[in-house]
Amino acid sequence: MSSPSISLLRLYPAPQVTSPLEGLYLDLNLHRQAADGEMLIYANYIASLDGRISVAGEDGEQQVPSSIANGRDWRLYQELAAQSDIMLTSARYFRQLARGRAQDLLPVGRDPAYADLAEWRAQQGLAPQPAVAILSRSLDIPDAALDAVQDRDIYVLTAKTADTGAIERLRARGIEVIVAGYRSVEGAQLRDALIRLGFRSAYMIAGPEVHATLLAAGVLNRLFLTQYHALLGGAVFHTPVEGDISSPRRLSLRSLYLDGDPMHPQGFYQFDLR
């Protein structure tokens, strides 16, 4: 759990100053950055120095490495969620949720440690919880997992070639299903659909394939990366981007904060995508 006494050292931009952990990202007001008719889409990962965002557990399922997961990063993850109109995730997350293997229920967290974020959303005129957009071509989304997030608006974005029976099943539950691509969800169509729905800030918390979809379409605006100073190794793992993104994407460093606690050696990066 984070505390107001936790301080970070800002390495960039100059000059070097110390800043409290709490509020570091909340002060960005990401929900107010997009102009009318536009949208800010941002993503967030925690990775080891050798680029692992997930490794295979004992059951073979990919999960965030327990050796790098920590409450300080989780606090900032929650702050990013608090600023989103809608969160972008995948059917895979909902399958994990149904099996009790998801890292947590979609934020904003209900733990007392995050009560200030719920209050902040209310002060900003935002809904108690961000809406959810599930990107899925298979539409293999367990009902039990959908039941767990009935406190918010749910949208499913899928492909034109998706199973029509599965689409009708979801619509029968009152879920809006949007076609945003032919064989798979396409980033530009996804963004345009969310703008038409009136959303202005979207937080992508899905895996590397969804990340690649957004990067390939050039619709991701900002990347937050917690780089934990550890080398994990291993033969089965995921990195922040997997799949074809057509060409390299250049990033411009916006800010970098160092966590000087020897128990939590990590840097918090914020990048703009060109």
Secondary structure, DSSP 8 states (H G I E B T S, - for coil): ---TT-EEEEEESSS-EEEESTTTTGGG-GGG-S-TT--EEEEEEEEETT--SEEE-TTS-EE--TTT--HHHHHHHHHHHHT-SEEEEEHHHHHHHHTT-SSSSSSS--SGGGHHHHHHHHHTT--SS-EEEEE-SS----HHHHHTTTTS-EEEEE-TTS-HHHHHHHHHTT-EEEE--SSS--HHHHHHHHHHTT--EEEE-S-HHHHHHHHHHT---EEEEEEES-----SSEE-S--S--SS---EEEEEEEEE--TTS-EEEEEEEE-
